Each structure stands twice: as structure tokens, then as C-alpha cells.
Amino acid sequence: MSLVECVPNFSEGKDRTKIDRIVEAIGRVPGVKVMDVDPGPDTNRTVVTIVGSPEGISEAAFQGIKRASELIDMSNHSGAHPRMGATDVCPFIPINGVTIEECIELSKKVGRRVGDELGIPVFLYEYSAQRSDRKDLSHIRKGEYEGLADKLRQPEWRPDYGPSELNIHAGATAIGCREFLIAYNINLNSKDHRLAMDIAFELREAGRAAREPNPASRNILDGSIIRFKDDAYPCGICSEVFSNVDDLPEHWKVVHDENFFEYTNSQGRDPNDLIGKSVKRPGMFKNVKAIGWYVDIYDRAQISINFNNYKISKIHDVFDSACRLAEQRGIRVTGSELVGLIPLEAILMAGRHYLEKQKCTTGVPENDIVECAVQSLGLNDVSEFVSDEKIIDHAINKSKRPIMDQSGIEFIEELSTNSPAPGGGSVSAFAGAMGASLASMVAALTHEKKEFLTVKEEMNSIGIEAQRLKDRLAFLVDEDTKAFNRVMKANRLSDGTDEERNIKEHAIEESNKYATQIPMETAELSFQVMQLSEKLVEHGNPNSVSDTGVSAEVCLAAIRGACMNVKINLPGINDQNYVSDMISKVSKLIKNAEILQKKVFKKTMQTIEK
């Protein structure tokens, strides 16, 4: 599923009626879910978090900006937070199945529409910025609403979209694409916030001032700050000291793989004016901000962390480093907590990391990977971690109840009624998913046995692939039913006029094609499962060979059943080239599957009868 997060900031935090009307306009858009509404009376600003499909998010963002421009008068606005428009900023964040590039295009699409239809100046920022000086939101916002009229008159501040003049009521809006920001706290078995701060300085990208060791303390903050002196330029990262500042950049690059000039400039310093200033060294993780504090409610210190790009600096790596740093200081990490939401991908990366450390296969169900991450990171330490509330992909889907979320008996009962869907196509996909599950099970049972160390890596790969096929086939169980309903909907369209008849004919053609594509994919994926079964019957644990054989058997049934569903929908398609291509694919696939099934069955029986 393609998911995008959007976090528009509206310049209204006091009038709940206005806030509700803005949120209502957003929430009416299909395919979008409002995850959070956070009003701030002091800042006079409300942050709304929405998640949904790219198309839905695009429309919802526009409707929110439009409604805000109607309700908020920036000429009468005041608040503690910097702002320049009724919708001050509107970032798009890729969550799942969407790239940064696609979100950049999404931001441009919405920005162009806001500029053209609403007459609001729009500046593209972050990844979407068309100019380097507009990447930083604070630079775009400088001067705020009050300085916007003069700013727009300057040629270098011509907006990316919309008019080069002030929209008195709506101001201007910054729209762009950025990475997902994860707010995360690591818990310590200490009340000393200085120890938490000490570790935070080690972790964060900005780093810290270098200090002399203090023999009486393990806290680096208790050491004296090292400063640059004439003819004495310490590296800061290591103990090397140079007589000339010009030696530092090369040393940093060669020995520490760091850019001295880039880091020094990021600290607001002139590399040629360092005498008397503290020696600073970068922290361990890029795109990470961190501080230490004491939390009354938990009666302990925490390291509070913001991940600006969890794909570059991963949660589990920072957590593991915090554990090591805490131990060096005579304390320990007890767990961690998430503030807000986290993408499923970030949790899965952590779960796989810890499974690999345990020498366990990662070819296991997604829920098991998530549970491993939750336990390893101690996410239940100070508050309960609820997957459906904390993992953004789960939260957006928790209200839905597809066939595959039903119990086995519920599915069987629904299947047994006179409703035409779910039917044979869904059952075929279900059979393929069961075959993939068996393949994953055999791979896992082989992976964990010391007698099969030589094929451990191969079994892990097979398990991962079997899980992927299982998940996709499980998705197709519901998608086959949706495809059937799509055909029925097309056939019910009105055909009273020539235009309506053309629309109906096109809809029937497209829906029938889709109704063949879903079972065709089911058949092709089930054949891929059979190919895994072929490897498992040769190299898998012989004690589980019957499970391997059953996997191939149910997948042959899945292929034959799915191909029947392909062929039964072909008479409703007028595109004869498409029909011929599908008939050819079906014939070839069934033939190859039957040959492969006989091979796996023969080898299975030979192994059993030894």
C-alpha cells in the first residue's frame, strides 16, 4: 500500500470552531485518515497529521489550505511561533511504497494548484526546493507575515507558484517534501539528567566540546573544556595535537572520515578564527538531534532524540550505542519509548537487526519481526506500545476488516453462503498463501538446525522470499473479491445515452481485465512458491519433507484454480490480443506447474520412504 504523511501547520490555535472546520474539510476526502490534531493556544498554531494514499493526501492538503485561507485572517494574527501564512507550512513525507521523488512531485502539484486556484504565493522548501537558499524553512519564513509584502517585491523572492504580491488574508505557504521525523526517548536507570545529556552529546550529529578526562568522574561533562591555543590545535576526535590549523582538515578526512570545514561551519565558526574557542568534535550519528532531561512522571532521566532521517541513522543503532555509552558511565538503559508515530519500515529494520544478532532467520511473519523489535528496544518499558496506535501503517488500516483479518471459521462461513464473492479466486490465493507459509516454515526449521549450517544462508533467503509471497498472496485474497465487485459495479452503470454507453463499455472492459490480472498474479506467485519447494525438497530438513510436498500440492491447486478464474473472465474482454496473450500464459503456466509438481512429489515420496 502506498502511504504518504502530510503535516500541515495552520495559524490558528485558539478558535476550536475554525480548527474543527479545517479538519472537517480534510477528513471528508476519501483515502485519508486524520491521525492527530494538536492545537497550541500560546503559539496560536495547530499541527494536523494526516496519512493516506498519494491522491487522497494531495486533495486533502489542498482542501485544508483552501479552508484555512477562508477562515484565518493573517492581518489580525499574532502568536509565539514564527509564521507567514494561514497555512504556514505543508510538508509531504513518504511512508510506504512511495519515493522521495514522488513526494517532491506531489508537493509541486499541490503548490501549483494552491498558487493558481487560491492566489497564494507558494515557496518550495526542503527536498522540493528549486534553489539552494530556499531549502531551509527558517530562511524562507524570515521576516514572517509582516515582512512578506516587501519580500515579495524583491526579484530573488519571486514565489515558485502563485502571485508575486501579498495575499492579505492568507499570506504565503511553504510546501515541500521531507523525511519522516521520529521522536524517540531512551530510558535510563538514573535520575541524573547530566548523565543523560552527556550521552546525548555523544550521539547527536552536532557533537560536543572536547574535554579533558576527569579521574573522579565517568561523566565527560565533568572534565575541563579543551581550547585552541596559538600553535596548539587539538584534533578533538582523537588525542593528536597539531601546530598548524591547516593540518586538521587532512587529518580529519584521512583518519576519521570527517569534513573539518563542513563541521566547523555548521557550528557557526570561522576555521581561521579558533584561538581561545572550545575544541569541538562531531557526534556519532548523522541527522540526529538529542538532549538529556529528567522526567518527573517516570522518575528517571531520558535521552530525548529526534531522527530526521531514520534510513541514514537507524533507531536500533542509536539504541545499541546508547546502551554501550550508559554502561561506560556505570548506568544502564532500561528501555525506550516512541513519542507519536513511527513508520513500519523503521520497526522492521530494528526487528531484523536483532533477529540477525540472535542468529535467527528473518524469514518469519511481520508480526514476529515487530515483536522482536518491541522487546529488544524495550518499547513497553514506561508505557504500553500498541502497534495499531504507534506504527503508522497499522494505524491507518486498523479500522478495516478484510477477509484475511477474519478468523478461519468466519472465512469458511462467509464462503459457504450464496454470495458470489469471496469465491474460487480468493480460495486460490488463500491456497497459494498457505503453500508459501509451509515453505517458510520448512526454511525456518532447517535454518535453526546445526546439521544444516552449510545451507543456513540459503534457508534464510528462502524464508524471506516465502514471507514476501505469503503476504502478497494474502493481499490477493481480498483483492480478488474487490475485482469481482468492480466488474459488478461496471455492469450496473447506466447506458441511457451514447456517452453513458461508451463509459460503461470502457468500465466493463477495464474491470474484466483487472479480474483476470489478479488471478493471473495469484497463479504466477504460486508457481514461484513451487520453485521454492523444489529447493527445499533437495536441501531442506528431511524431517519436514512432507510439509514441503504439501506446499507444492496446494500451490498446484492454487495455480489451476487461479487459471480457471482467468479464463472465465476472458469472454467479457473485447481486446483479442490481450485474450490471446492470457490464454497462452495460462496454458504454459499450468504445464510447467504440473511438471514441477511431479518432480517435487517424487522426491518427497523418495525421502519419506527411505
C-alpha positions as CSV (number, residue, x, y, z in Angstrom):
1,M,0.0,0.0,0.0
2,S,1.3,3.5,-0.9
3,L,1.2,5.8,2.1
4,V,2.1,9.4,2.4
5,E,2.1,11.5,5.6
6,C,1.2,15.2,5.5
7,V,1.6,17.6,8.4
8,P,0.1,21.0,7.6
9,N,0.6,23.7,10.2
10,F,-2.3,26.2,10.4
11,S,-2.0,29.6,12.0
12,E,-4.9,29.1,14.4
13,G,-4.6,27.5,17.8
14,K,-7.3,29.2,19.9
15,D,-10.6,29.1,18.0
16,R,-11.7,25.4,18.1
17,T,-14.6,26.1,15.7
18,K,-12.2,27.2,13.0
19,I,-9.8,24.3,13.7
20,D,-12.7,21.8,13.5
21,R,-13.9,23.2,10.2
22,I,-10.4,23.0,8.7
23,V,-10.0,19.4,9.9
24,E,-13.5,18.6,8.7
25,A,-12.6,19.7,5.2
26,I,-9.5,17.5,5.3
27,G,-11.3,14.5,6.8
28,R,-14.0,14.4,4.1
29,V,-11.5,13.3,1.4
30,P,-11.6,9.6,0.7
31,G,-8.5,7.6,1.3
32,V,-7.2,9.9,4.0
33,K,-7.2,9.5,7.8
34,V,-6.7,12.3,10.3
35,M,-4.2,10.8,12.8
36,D,-3.7,13.8,15.2
37,V,-4.8,17.4,15.8
38,D,-2.5,19.3,18.1
39,P,-3.6,22.9,18.8
40,G,-1.4,25.4,20.7
41,P,-3.1,28.4,22.2
42,D,0.2,30.2,23.0
43,T,1.7,29.7,19.6
44,N,-1.7,30.2,18.0
45,R,-1.0,27.4,15.7
46,T,-2.4,23.9,15.1
47,V,-0.4,20.9,13.7
48,V,-2.6,18.4,11.9
49,T,-1.2,14.9,11.0
50,I,-2.9,13.1,8.1
51,V,-2.0,9.8,6.3
52,G,-3.3,8.3,3.2
53,S,-2.8,7.5,-0.5
54,P,-0.9,10.0,-2.6
55,E,-4.0,11.0,-4.5
56,G,-6.0,11.4,-1.3
57,I,-3.3,13.3,0.6
58,S,-2.9,15.7,-2.4
59,E,-6.6,16.5,-2.4
60,A,-6.9,16.7,1.4
61,A,-3.9,19.0,1.7
62,F,-5.4,21.4,-0.9
63,Q,-8.8,21.4,0.8
64,G,-7.2,22.1,4.2
65,I,-5.2,25.0,2.7
66,K,-8.3,26.3,1.0
67,R,-10.5,26.2,4.1
68,A,-7.7,27.8,6.2
69,S,-7.5,30.7,3.7
70,E,-11.2,31.3,4.1
71,L,-11.2,31.2,7.9
72,I,-7.9,32.7,9.0
73,D,-7.1,36.4,8.5
74,M,-3.3,36.8,8.9
75,S,-3.6,40.6,9.0
76,N,-5.1,40.1,12.5
77,H,-2.9,37.2,13.6
78,S,-0.4,37.0,16.4
79,G,1.4,34.1,18.1
80,A,4.6,33.0,19.6
81,H,5.6,30.7,16.7
82,P,7.2,32.2,13.5
83,R,4.6,32.2,10.7
84,M,3.9,33.7,7.3
85,G,0.6,32.3,6.2
86,A,-2.8,30.9,7.2
87,T,-1.2,27.5,6.2
88,D,2.3,28.3,7.3
89,V,3.9,25.1,6.1
90,C,2.7,21.9,4.4
91,P,5.3,19.0,4.2
92,F,4.7,15.7,2.5
93,I,6.6,12.7,3.9
94,P,6.9,9.3,2.2
95,I,5.9,6.4,4.5
96,N,5.5,3.2,2.5
97,G,5.6,2.4,-1.2
98,V,6.3,6.0,-2.2
99,T,9.7,7.6,-3.0
100,I,11.1,11.0,-2.1
101,E,10.9,11.9,-5.8
102,E,7.2,11.1,-5.9
103,C,6.6,13.2,-2.9
104,I,8.5,16.1,-4.4
105,E,6.2,15.9,-7.5
106,L,3.2,15.7,-5.1
107,S,4.4,18.9,-3.4
108,K,4.8,20.6,-6.7
109,K,1.3,19.5,-7.8
110,V,-0.3,20.9,-4.7
111,G,1.8,24.0,-4.7
112,R,0.9,24.8,-8.3
113,R,-2.8,24.3,-7.6
114,V,-2.6,26.5,-4.4
115,G,-0.9,29.2,-6.4
116,D,-3.2,29.1,-9.4
117,E,-6.6,28.5,-7.8
118,L,-6.2,30.2,-4.4
119,G,-3.9,33.1,-5.4
120,I,-1.5,32.3,-2.5
121,P,2.3,32.7,-3.0
122,V,4.0,29.3,-2.6
123,F,7.6,28.6,-1.8
124,L,9.0,25.1,-2.3
125,Y,11.4,24.0,0.5
126,E,13.5,21.1,1.8
127,Y,13.8,18.4,-0.9
128,S,11.4,20.2,-3.1
129,A,13.4,23.5,-3.1
130,Q,14.3,24.7,-6.6
131,R,17.0,26.9,-5.2
132,S,19.6,26.2,-2.5
133,D,18.7,29.2,-0.5
134,R,15.2,28.0,-0.1
135,K,15.9,24.6,1.3
136,D,15.9,26.0,4.9
137,L,12.3,26.8,6.1
138,S,13.5,29.3,8.6
139,H,15.2,31.3,5.8
140,I,12.0,31.4,3.8
141,R,10.0,32.4,6.8
142,K,12.4,35.2,7.9
143,G,10.5,38.4,8.3
144,E,7.3,36.4,8.8
145,Y,3.9,37.7,7.6
146,E,4.7,41.3,8.5
147,G,7.7,41.4,6.2
148,L,6.1,39.4,3.4
149,A,4.8,42.3,1.2
150,D,8.3,43.8,0.9
151,K,9.9,40.4,0.4
152,L,7.7,39.5,-2.5
153,R,8.7,42.7,-4.3
154,Q,12.3,41.5,-4.4
155,P,13.1,39.6,-7.6
156,E,15.1,36.9,-5.7
157,W,11.9,36.2,-3.7
158,R,9.6,35.5,-6.6
159,P,7.5,32.6,-5.4
160,D,7.7,29.2,-7.1
161,Y,3.9,29.3,-7.6
162,G,1.2,31.9,-7.3
163,P,1.4,35.8,-7.4
164,S,4.4,37.9,-6.5
165,E,2.2,40.0,-4.2
166,L,0.8,39.6,-0.8
167,N,-2.4,37.7,-0.2
168,I,-3.5,39.9,2.7
169,H,-5.7,37.3,4.4
170,A,-3.8,34.0,3.6
171,G,-0.2,35.3,3.5
172,A,2.1,32.7,1.9
173,T,2.7,29.0,2.3
174,A,5.8,26.8,2.2
175,I,5.2,23.4,0.6
176,G,7.8,20.6,0.3
177,C,8.9,17.1,0.9
178,R,11.0,16.0,3.8
179,E,11.9,12.8,5.6
180,F,9.7,11.3,8.4
181,L,10.7,12.7,11.8
182,I,10.7,10.2,14.6
183,A,10.6,11.4,18.2
184,Y,12.2,8.8,20.5
185,N,13.3,8.7,24.1
186,I,15.8,6.2,25.7
187,N,15.2,5.5,29.4
188,L,18.0,5.3,32.0
189,N,18.1,3.7,35.4
190,S,19.2,7.1,36.8
191,K,17.7,10.4,37.9
192,D,20.9,12.3,36.8
193,H,19.9,14.4,33.8
194,R,23.6,15.3,33.3
195,L,24.4,11.7,32.5
196,A,21.6,11.6,30.0
197,M,22.9,14.9,28.5
198,D,26.4,13.5,28.4
199,I,25.3,10.5,26.3
200,A,23.1,12.7,24.2
201,F,26.1,14.9,23.2
202,E,27.9,11.7,22.1
203,L,25.0,10.5,19.9
204,R,23.8,13.7,18.3
205,E,25.2,14.9,14.9
206,A,26.2,18.3,16.4
207,G,28.5,16.5,18.8
208,R,30.1,18.3,21.8
209,A,33.0,20.3,23.2
210,A,36.1,18.1,23.7
211,R,37.1,17.8,27.4
212,E,40.0,16.5,29.5
213,P,39.2,13.3,31.3
214,N,38.3,13.8,35.0
215,P,39.6,10.9,37.0
216,A,36.9,11.4,39.6
217,S,34.0,11.0,37.2
218,R,32.8,8.9,34.3
219,N,30.8,11.9,33.1
220,I,32.7,13.7,30.3
221,L,30.8,16.9,31.3
222,D,32.9,16.9,34.5
223,G,36.1,17.4,32.5
224,S,37.7,20.7,31.6
225,I,36.9,22.0,28.1
226,I,39.9,21.8,25.7
227,R,40.5,25.1,23.8
228,F,42.5,26.0,20.8
229,K,45.8,27.8,21.5
230,D,48.3,29.5,19.4
231,D,50.5,26.7,17.9
232,A,48.3,24.0,19.5
233,Y,45.4,22.7,17.5
234,P,43.9,19.5,19.0
235,C,42.0,17.2,16.8
236,G,39.2,16.8,19.3
237,I,38.2,13.4,18.0
238,C,41.5,11.8,19.0
239,S,44.4,12.9,21.1
240,E,46.5,14.3,18.2
241,V,47.6,17.9,18.5
242,F,48.9,20.0,15.5
243,S,50.9,23.1,15.4
244,N,49.1,24.5,12.4
245,V,45.3,24.6,11.9
246,D,45.8,23.7,8.2
247,D,46.8,20.2,9.3
248,L,43.4,19.5,10.8
249,P,41.2,19.1,7.6
250,E,43.5,16.4,6.1
251,H,43.8,14.6,9.4
252,W,40.0,14.6,9.9
253,K,39.4,13.3,6.4
254,V,42.1,10.5,6.4
255,V,41.9,9.3,9.9
256,H,38.3,10.0,10.9
257,D,36.4,10.3,7.6
258,E,35.0,13.6,8.7
259,N,34.9,17.0,6.9
260,F,36.5,19.6,9.2
261,F,35.4,22.7,7.3
262,E,31.8,21.4,6.9
263,Y,31.5,20.6,10.6
264,T,33.1,23.8,11.7
265,N,30.9,25.9,9.5
266,S,27.8,24.0,10.8
267,Q,28.8,25.2,14.3
268,G,28.8,28.8,13.1
269,R,32.6,29.1,13.4
270,D,35.3,30.6,11.2
271,P,38.0,27.9,10.7
272,N,40.6,30.8,10.7
273,D,39.4,32.3,14.0
274,L,39.6,29.5,16.5
275,I,42.1,30.7,19.1
276,G,40.5,30.6,22.6
277,K,37.4,28.8,21.4
278,S,36.5,25.3,22.6
279,V,37.6,22.3,20.5
280,K,34.5,20.5,19.2
281,R,34.0,17.1,17.7
282,P,31.1,15.7,15.8
283,G,28.7,13.1,17.3
284,M,28.2,9.5,16.2
285,F,25.1,9.8,14.1
286,K,24.1,12.0,11.2
287,N,20.6,13.6,11.1
288,V,20.2,13.0,14.8
289,K,19.4,15.6,17.5
290,A,19.5,14.7,21.1
291,I,19.3,16.2,24.6
292,G,19.1,14.8,28.1
293,W,16.4,15.5,30.7
294,Y,14.7,14.3,33.9
295,V,11.1,13.2,33.6
296,D,9.0,13.6,36.8
297,I,6.3,11.3,35.8
298,Y,8.8,8.4,35.2
299,D,11.1,9.4,38.0
300,R,14.1,8.9,35.7
301,A,16.4,10.5,33.2
302,Q,15.9,10.1,29.5
303,I,17.8,10.8,26.3
304,S,15.4,12.6,24.0
305,I,16.1,12.1,20.4
306,N,14.8,13.3,17.0
307,F,15.6,11.2,14.0
308,N,15.5,13.5,10.9
309,N,16.3,10.6,8.6
310,Y,15.8,7.1,10.2
311,K,17.1,5.5,7.0
312,I,20.6,7.0,7.5
313,S,20.8,6.8,11.3
314,K,18.7,3.8,12.4
315,I,16.9,3.6,15.7
316,H,18.5,0.3,16.7
317,D,22.0,1.5,16.0
318,V,21.5,4.6,18.2
319,F,19.8,2.4,20.9
320,D,22.7,0.0,20.9
321,S,25.2,2.8,21.1
322,A,23.3,4.4,24.0
323,C,23.5,1.1,25.8
324,R,27.3,0.9,25.4
325,L,27.7,4.5,26.5
326,A,25.5,4.1,29.5
327,E,27.4,1.1,30.7
328,Q,30.7,3.0,30.4
329,R,29.2,5.5,32.8
330,G,28.1,2.9,35.3
331,I,24.4,3.1,34.4
332,R,22.1,1.1,32.1
333,V,19.4,1.6,29.5
334,T,16.1,0.1,30.7
335,G,14.1,0.6,27.5
336,S,12.8,3.3,25.3
337,E,9.5,5.0,24.2
338,L,8.1,6.4,21.0
339,V,6.5,9.9,21.0
340,G,4.0,9.9,18.3
341,L,4.1,7.6,15.3
342,I,6.8,5.5,13.6
343,P,6.9,4.0,10.0
344,L,6.6,0.2,9.9
345,E,9.9,0.1,7.9
346,A,11.8,1.6,10.8
347,I,10.5,-1.0,13.2
348,L,11.1,-3.9,10.8
349,M,14.7,-2.8,10.3
350,A,15.2,-3.0,14.1
351,G,13.5,-6.3,14.4
352,R,15.6,-7.9,11.6
353,H,18.7,-6.4,13.1
354,Y,18.1,-8.1,16.5
355,L,17.0,-11.4,14.9
356,E,20.3,-11.4,12.9
357,K,22.2,-10.7,16.1
358,Q,20.5,-13.7,17.7
359,K,21.5,-15.8,14.6
360,C,17.8,-16.4,13.9
361,T,16.2,-16.4,10.5
362,T,14.5,-13.2,9.4
363,G,12.1,-15.2,7.2
364,V,9.3,-15.0,9.7
365,P,5.9,-13.2,9.8
366,E,6.0,-9.5,10.0
367,N,4.3,-9.5,13.4
368,D,7.1,-11.6,14.8
369,I,9.7,-9.1,13.5
370,V,7.8,-6.3,15.1
371,E,7.5,-8.1,18.4
372,C,11.3,-8.7,18.4
373,A,11.9,-5.0,17.9
374,V,9.5,-4.1,20.6
375,Q,11.1,-6.5,23.1
376,S,14.7,-5.6,22.1
377,L,14.2,-1.9,22.3
378,G,12.2,-2.2,25.5
379,L,9.3,-0.2,24.0
380,N,6.9,-1.3,26.8
381,D,9.2,0.0,29.5
382,V,7.4,3.1,30.7
383,S,4.2,2.9,28.6
384,E,2.4,0.3,26.6
385,F,3.4,0.0,23.0
386,V,0.2,-0.6,20.9
387,S,1.1,-1.4,17.4
388,D,-2.2,-0.2,15.9
389,E,-1.6,3.2,17.5
390,K,2.1,3.6,17.2
391,I,3.0,2.1,13.8
392,I,1.7,4.5,11.2
393,D,1.0,1.8,8.6
394,H,-1.1,-0.2,11.1
395,A,-2.9,2.8,12.5
396,I,-4.2,3.8,9.0
397,N,-5.5,0.3,8.4
398,K,-6.8,-0.8,11.9
399,S,-10.4,0.3,11.1
400,K,-10.6,-2.0,8.1
401,R,-11.5,-5.7,8.3
402,P,-10.7,-7.5,5.1
403,I,-11.3,-11.2,4.6
404,M,-7.8,-12.1,5.8
405,D,-8.4,-10.4,9.2
406,Q,-11.3,-12.7,9.8
407,S,-11.0,-16.0,11.8
408,G,-10.8,-19.2,9.8
409,I,-14.3,-20.2,10.7
410,E,-15.6,-16.7,9.8
411,F,-14.0,-17.0,6.3
412,I,-15.4,-20.5,5.8
413,E,-18.8,-19.4,6.9
414,E,-18.8,-16.4,4.6
415,L,-17.5,-18.6,1.8
416,S,-20.4,-21.1,2.3
417,T,-23.2,-18.5,1.7
418,N,-24.9,-17.7,-1.6
419,S,-22.8,-14.6,-2.0
420,P,-20.7,-15.0,-5.2
421,A,-17.7,-13.3,-3.5
422,P,-15.4,-14.4,-2.0
423,G,-15.2,-17.3,-4.4
424,G,-12.7,-19.5,-6.2
425,G,-10.3,-16.7,-6.9
426,S,-9.9,-15.8,-3.3
427,V,-9.7,-19.5,-2.3
428,S,-6.9,-20.0,-4.9
429,A,-4.9,-17.1,-3.5
430,F,-5.5,-18.4,0.0
431,A,-4.2,-21.8,-1.0
432,G,-1.1,-20.2,-2.5
433,A,-0.6,-18.2,0.7
434,M,-0.8,-21.5,2.7
435,G,1.8,-23.1,0.4
436,A,4.1,-20.1,0.9
437,S,3.6,-20.4,4.7
438,L,4.6,-24.0,4.6
439,A,7.7,-23.2,2.6
440,S,8.7,-20.5,5.1
441,M,8.1,-23.0,8.0
442,V,10.4,-25.6,6.4
443,A,13.1,-23.0,5.7
444,A,12.9,-21.9,9.4
445,L,13.1,-25.4,10.7
446,T,16.1,-26.1,8.6
447,H,17.8,-22.8,9.4
448,E,17.8,-23.4,13.2
449,K,19.4,-26.9,13.0
450,K,23.1,-27.2,13.4
451,E,23.2,-30.1,11.0
452,F,22.3,-27.7,8.2
453,L,24.9,-24.9,8.8
454,T,26.1,-25.1,5.2
455,V,22.6,-24.0,3.9
456,K,21.8,-21.6,6.7
457,E,22.1,-18.5,4.4
458,E,20.1,-20.2,1.6
459,M,17.3,-21.1,4.1
460,N,17.2,-17.5,5.4
461,S,16.8,-16.2,1.8
462,I,14.1,-18.8,1.0
463,G,12.3,-17.8,4.2
464,I,12.4,-14.1,3.4
465,E,11.1,-14.8,-0.1
466,A,8.4,-17.2,1.1
467,Q,7.2,-14.5,3.6
468,R,7.0,-11.9,0.8
469,L,5.0,-14.3,-1.4
470,K,2.7,-15.2,1.5
471,D,2.0,-11.6,2.2
472,R,1.2,-10.7,-1.4
473,L,-1.0,-13.8,-1.9
474,A,-2.8,-13.0,1.3
475,F,-3.4,-9.5,-0.1
476,L,-4.8,-11.0,-3.3
477,V,-7.4,-13.0,-1.3
478,D,-9.2,-9.7,-0.7
479,E,-8.2,-8.1,-4.0
480,D,-9.9,-10.9,-6.0
481,T,-13.1,-10.2,-4.2
482,K,-12.7,-6.5,-4.9
483,A,-12.0,-7.3,-8.6
484,F,-15.3,-9.2,-8.8
485,N,-17.2,-6.3,-7.1
486,R,-15.6,-3.9,-9.6
487,V,-17.0,-6.0,-12.5
488,M,-20.4,-6.0,-10.9
489,K,-20.3,-2.2,-10.4
490,A,-19.3,-1.6,-14.1
491,N,-22.2,-3.8,-15.3
492,R,-24.6,-1.7,-13.2
493,L,-23.7,1.6,-14.8
494,S,-26.3,3.5,-16.7
495,D,-26.3,3.2,-20.5
496,G,-29.2,5.5,-21.5
497,T,-27.1,7.8,-23.7
498,D,-24.3,7.3,-26.2
499,E,-21.8,8.9,-23.8
500,E,-23.0,6.7,-20.9
501,R,-22.8,3.6,-23.1
502,N,-19.2,4.4,-24.1
503,I,-18.3,5.0,-20.4
504,K,-19.9,1.7,-19.4
505,E,-18.2,-0.3,-22.2
506,H,-14.9,1.1,-21.2
507,A,-15.5,0.3,-17.5
508,I,-16.6,-3.2,-18.3
509,E,-13.5,-3.8,-20.4
510,E,-11.1,-2.5,-17.8
511,S,-12.8,-4.3,-14.9
512,N,-12.8,-7.6,-16.7
513,K,-9.1,-7.2,-17.5
514,Y,-8.4,-6.5,-13.8
515,A,-10.5,-9.5,-12.9
516,T,-8.1,-11.6,-15.0
517,Q,-4.9,-9.8,-13.8
518,I,-5.5,-10.7,-10.1
519,P,-5.9,-14.5,-10.6
520,M,-3.0,-14.4,-13.1
521,E,-0.8,-12.9,-10.5
522,T,-2.0,-15.5,-8.0
523,A,-1.0,-18.3,-10.4
524,E,2.4,-16.8,-11.1
525,L,3.2,-16.2,-7.5
526,S,2.0,-19.7,-6.5
527,F,4.4,-21.1,-9.2
528,Q,7.2,-19.1,-7.5
529,V,6.3,-20.8,-4.2
530,M,6.6,-24.2,-6.0
531,Q,10.1,-23.3,-7.2
532,L,11.0,-22.6,-3.5
533,S,9.5,-26.1,-2.7
534,E,11.8,-27.6,-5.3
535,K,14.8,-26.1,-3.5
536,L,13.5,-27.2,-0.1
537,V,12.9,-30.8,-1.1
538,E,16.5,-31.0,-2.2
539,H,18.2,-29.1,0.7
540,G,15.6,-28.7,3.4
541,N,15.2,-30.6,6.7
542,P,14.1,-34.1,5.6
543,N,12.0,-34.4,8.8
544,S,9.8,-31.7,7.3
545,V,9.8,-33.0,3.7
546,S,6.1,-33.9,3.8
547,D,5.4,-30.2,4.6
548,T,7.4,-29.3,1.5
549,G,5.4,-31.7,-0.6
550,V,2.1,-30.3,0.7
551,S,3.3,-26.8,-0.2
552,A,3.8,-27.9,-3.8
553,E,0.4,-29.7,-3.9
554,V,-1.7,-26.8,-2.6
555,C,0.2,-24.4,-4.9
556,L,-0.6,-26.6,-7.9
557,A,-4.3,-26.3,-6.8
558,A,-3.9,-22.6,-6.4
559,I,-2.4,-22.3,-10.0
560,R,-5.1,-24.4,-11.6
561,G,-7.9,-22.6,-9.7
562,A,-6.5,-19.2,-10.4
563,C,-6.1,-20.0,-14.1
564,M,-9.8,-21.1,-14.2
565,N,-10.7,-17.7,-12.9
566,V,-8.5,-16.0,-15.6
567,K,-10.3,-17.9,-18.4
568,I,-13.8,-17.4,-17.1
569,N,-13.4,-13.7,-17.4
570,L,-11.9,-13.6,-20.8
571,P,-15.2,-13.7,-22.8
572,G,-16.1,-10.3,-21.4
573,I,-13.0,-8.7,-22.9
574,N,-13.0,-7.3,-26.5
575,D,-9.2,-6.8,-26.8
576,Q,-8.4,-10.1,-28.6
577,N,-4.6,-9.6,-28.4
578,Y,-5.0,-9.4,-24.6
579,V,-7.2,-12.5,-24.6
580,S,-4.7,-14.5,-26.7
581,D,-1.8,-13.5,-24.5
582,M,-3.7,-14.6,-21.4
583,I,-4.7,-17.9,-22.9
584,S,-1.0,-18.6,-23.9
585,K,0.2,-17.6,-20.4
586,V,-2.4,-19.9,-18.7
587,S,-1.5,-22.9,-20.9
588,K,2.2,-22.5,-20.3
589,L,1.9,-22.0,-16.6
590,I,-0.3,-25.0,-15.9
591,K,2.0,-27.2,-18.0
592,N,5.2,-26.1,-16.1
593,A,3.4,-26.3,-12.7
594,E,2.3,-29.9,-13.4
595,I,5.8,-30.9,-14.4
596,L,7.3,-29.3,-11.3
597,Q,4.7,-30.8,-9.0
598,K,5.5,-34.3,-10.2
599,K,9.2,-33.7,-9.6
600,V,8.6,-32.4,-6.1
601,F,6.1,-35.2,-5.3
602,K,8.5,-37.9,-6.5
603,K,11.4,-36.5,-4.4
604,T,9.1,-36.1,-1.4
605,M,8.0,-39.7,-1.5
606,Q,11.5,-41.0,-2.0
607,T,12.7,-39.1,1.1
608,I,9.7,-40.3,3.1
609,E,10.2,-44.0,2.1
610,K,13.9,-44.1,2.8
